[in-house]
Amino acid sequence: MAQNIIQTGFETRPITMEPLWLVQFQAPSADVDRIFDEVLKIVSLRQGKTDCNGYLAPGGVEYYRPLEGTPTGAEDAVRHRPDVGEMRFFVPRDTDTLNQIIEAIYEVHSYYEPVITIQDVLRSTCKGLDDKANPHRWWNKDGDWKTSND
């Protein structure tokens, strides 16, 4: 019987591929940090020896047209909202946690119908091999990206 690796994951010498859910939400870029902070109250978003892990895709343009029944009322023209970001993060496949995350996003989102998507994925986690001398690792390179954004 063939094994479904998306459900079970797999391992290589340096990496474990873990089955998780990828959660994504879109929001005006100015709102993303506030929403993400609420998610972090529910789950630590740990990956290896770090937590609070997420990725914000640069802002794009969102297209939509309000229909009858929306709080703003129906409109004829298609709206174009600039600077809408997409936040991505991984969570364990636990439906109770996922329900809490989705409800928290909805509660603090500026949209009455936020765009939230969930996907089954495999995410890499390092096994912690000793590679301190590897010249390709970030700590062995120069760059101002090493400093905190705070």
Residue pairs with C-beta under 8 A, 6 or more apart in sequence:
5 17
5 122
6 19
6 120
6 121
6 122
7 19
7 120
8 19
9 16
9 17
9 18
9 19
9 122
10 16
10 17
10 122
11 17
11 127
13 127
13 129
14 126
14 127
14 129
15 124
15 125
15 126
15 127
16 124
16 125
16 127
17 122
17 123
17 124
17 125
18 122
18 123
18 124
18 125
19 93
19 120
19 121
19 122
20 90
20 91
20 92
20 93
20 121
20 122
20 123
21 90
21 91
21 92
21 93
21 98
21 118
21 119
21 120
21 121
22 88
22 89
22 90
22 118
22 119
22 120
22 121
22 123
23 88
23 89
23 90
23 91
23 98
23 101
23 116
23 117
23 118
24 86
24 87
24 88
24 116
24 117
24 118
24 119
25 35
25 86
25 87
25 105
25 109
25 114
25 115
25 116
25 117
26 62
26 84
26 85
26 86
26 114
26 115
27 35
27 84
27 85
27 87
27 109
27 110
27 111
27 114
28 81
28 83
28 84
28 85
28 110
29 56
29 59
29 83
29 84
29 85
30 83
31 109
31 110
32 56
32 85
32 87
34 108
35 87
35 105
35 108
35 109
36 54
36 87
36 89
38 104
38 105
38 107
38 108
39 45
39 54
39 89
39 101
39 104
39 105
40 52
41 104
42 97
42 100
42 101
42 104
43 91
43 92
43 97
43 101
44 51
44 52
45 51
45 52
45 53
45 54
45 89
45 90
45 91
46 53
47 53
47 90
47 123
47 125
48 125
48 126
48 128
49 128
53 89
53 90
54 87
54 88
54 89
55 87
55 88
55 89
56 85
56 86
56 87
56 88
57 85
57 86
57 87
57 88
58 85
59 82
59 83
59 84
59 85
60 84
60 85
60 86
61 80
61 81
61 82
61 84
62 79
62 80
62 81
62 84
63 78
63 79
63 80
64 78
64 79
64 81
65 75
65 76
65 77
65 78
65 79
66 72
66 73
66 74
66 75
66 79
67 74
68 74
70 112
71 112
90 121
90 123
91 97
91 98
91 101
93 120
98 118
102 116
105 114
105 116
106 114
106 116
131 137
132 139
133 140
134 140
135 141
138 146
139 146
